[in-house]
């Protein structure tokens, strides 16, 4: 897992949470398709006790003690911009010949379907697209009509990465 590094009392320490940050090396295309670390990242993606939800990827693992606590802005809510980047990386960098190709394809197909279905369902229900979505029931949250990064669903539908 990739972690944050913080400076505390003149000493560098690692702060590890299974979250969007842990995905960044893959999401940003920094891992090669044959990287030994890719399998572990895909495992965190597809694990329902970590980042995977029936709707999209959570911003923080449900197993983390901070999940949903306090102002949970980045503590579990679903953000479409990071889900888009994850799909983009799976499509461009992981679904190519390598040891994780079939697994990446399966994750990509299911995540893409979940995102499209969920954004559509919430738009039909409320008349809006939202800034973020609840990880438990995928209800739209905070700003609406948020056509910023939530409009990325159109690129996801057309597979324009």
PyMOL commands that set and color helices and strands:
alter all, ss='L'
color gray80, all
select helices_A, chain A and resi 20-27+38-46+80-94+101-126+149-158
alter helices_A, ss='H'
color red, helices_A
select strands_A, chain A and resi 4-8+11-15+130-133+140-144
alter strands_A, ss='S'
color yellow, strands_A
deselect
rebuild
show_as cartoon
